[in-house]
Amino acid sequence: MSTEKRLRVIVVDDQEAVCEVVSETIRFAGHEIVGTARDGVEAVARAEELRPDLVVMDILMPRMNGVDAMHAILEAGTARRVLLMSGEFRSTGMTMEDLYRNGAAGFLEKPFDVKHLFDMLDRWSEETDEPKASVAERN
């Protein structure tokens, strides 16, 4: 890797197999998986504990969905960015514009395009020294 920083990442999905595939893909790109979680409640707690650069999180999960967890994480400033992913987010009535407006740094539709994920990771690893922005600053 050139001048890029290795990102510290938490992966969140209620399906263990998806969590494993996403984690391995991110590791393959040269970044560190510092933790995983199975729902939004766990994601908020893990972000508080581990302070990652990035949380990669499913939208539709039990206990707390990814959008609500993203708000909590960004409001608390416990992660620099949140990348949301989903295979059926349209069924919630949300658009991708809604996700970005609410603070998502990126979005991956399942099944995801590995090159698109790698491109986002590369871009963000070059920007890790920027200050964290709150949801209010993004709107």
C-alpha positions in Angstrom: 0.0 0.0 0.0 1.2 3.5 -0.7 0.5 6.4 1.6 -2.9 4.9 2.4 -3.8 4.1 6.0 -5.1 0.7 7.0 -8.7 1.2 8.0 -10.1 -0.3 11.3 -13.5 -1.7 10.4 -16.5 -3.2 12.2 -18.8 -5.4 10.1 -22.5 -5.7 11.1 -25.0 -8.1 9.7 -27.5 -10.5 11.3 -26.5 -13.2 8.9 -23.2 -14.8 10.0 -22.3 -15.9 6.5 -22.6 -12.3 5.1 -20.6 -11.0 8.0 -17.8 -13.5 7.2 -17.8 -12.8 3.5 -17.7 -9.0 3.9 -15.0 -9.3 6.6 -12.8 -11.5 4.5 -13.2 -9.2 1.5 -12.2 -6.2 3.6 -9.2 -8.1 5.0 -8.2 -9.1 1.4 -8.1 -5.3 0.6 -5.6 -4.8 3.3 -7.7 -3.5 6.1 -8.3 -4.7 9.7 -11.5 -6.1 11.0 -11.6 -5.0 14.7 -15.0 -6.4 15.4 -18.3 -7.7 14.2 -21.9 -7.4 15.5 -25.2 -9.1 14.7 -27.6 -6.1 15.1 -27.8 -2.4 15.5 -27.7 -2.5 19.3 -24.5 -4.5 19.3 -23.1 -2.2 16.5 -23.6 0.9 18.7 -21.9 -0.8 21.6 -19.0 -2.1 19.6 -18.4 1.3 17.9 -18.3 2.9 21.4 -15.8 0.3 22.6 -13.5 0.0 19.5 -13.8 3.5 17.8 -13.3 2.2 14.2 -12.7 4.3 11.1 -15.6 2.6 9.4 -18.7 0.6 10.2 -20.0 -1.6 7.4 -23.6 -2.4 8.3 -26.7 -4.1 7.0 -29.9 -2.0 7.1 -32.5 -4.6 7.9 -31.6 -6.2 11.3 -33.4 -7.2 14.5 -33.5 -5.0 17.6 -32.2 -1.9 15.9 -32.0 -1.3 12.1 -28.9 -0.1 10.4 -30.2 3.4 9.8 -31.0 4.0 13.5 -27.7 2.5 14.5 -25.9 4.7 12.0 -27.5 7.8 13.5 -26.5 6.8 17.0 -22.9 6.0 16.0 -22.5 9.3 14.0 -24.1 11.4 16.7 -21.8 9.9 19.3 -18.8 10.4 17.1 -17.7 6.8 17.7 -16.9 6.0 14.1 -15.6 8.2 11.2 -17.9 6.7 8.6 -20.8 4.2 8.1 -21.3 2.2 4.9 -24.7 0.8 4.7 -25.6 -2.4 2.7 -28.8 -4.2 1.9 -30.4 -6.5 -0.6 -33.9 -5.2 0.0 -33.7 -1.7 1.3 -36.2 -0.5 -1.3 -38.9 -2.4 0.6 -38.5 0.0 3.5 -39.6 2.9 1.3 -36.1 4.6 1.5 -34.1 5.7 -1.5 -30.3 5.9 -1.7 -30.6 9.6 -1.5 -32.4 9.2 1.8 -29.5 7.0 3.1 -26.8 9.6 2.1 -28.9 12.5 3.4 -29.1 10.7 6.8 -25.3 10.3 7.0 -24.3 7.2 5.1 -20.8 7.6 3.6 -21.6 4.9 1.0 -24.0 2.2 0.1 -23.6 -1.4 -1.2 -26.4 -3.3 -2.7 -26.3 -7.1 -2.0 -24.9 -9.0 -3.7 -22.2 -6.4 -3.7 -19.7 -5.4 -6.3 -16.2 -6.1 -4.8 -14.6 -3.4 -7.0 -17.0 -0.8 -5.8 -16.2 -1.8 -2.2 -12.4 -1.7 -2.9 -12.8 1.8 -4.5 -14.6 3.2 -1.5 -12.1 1.6 0.9 -9.1 3.0 -1.1 -10.6 6.5 -1.1 -11.4 6.5 2.6 -8.0 5.1 3.6 -6.5 8.2 2.0 -8.8 10.5 4.0 -8.6 9.0 7.5 -7.0 12.1 9.0 -10.0 14.3 8.3 -12.1 15.2 11.4 -15.3 13.2 12.0 -18.5 15.0 10.9 -21.7 14.8 12.8 -25.0 14.1 11.2 -25.9 17.8 11.6 -22.8 18.8 9.6 -23.7 16.5 6.8 -27.2 17.9 6.2 
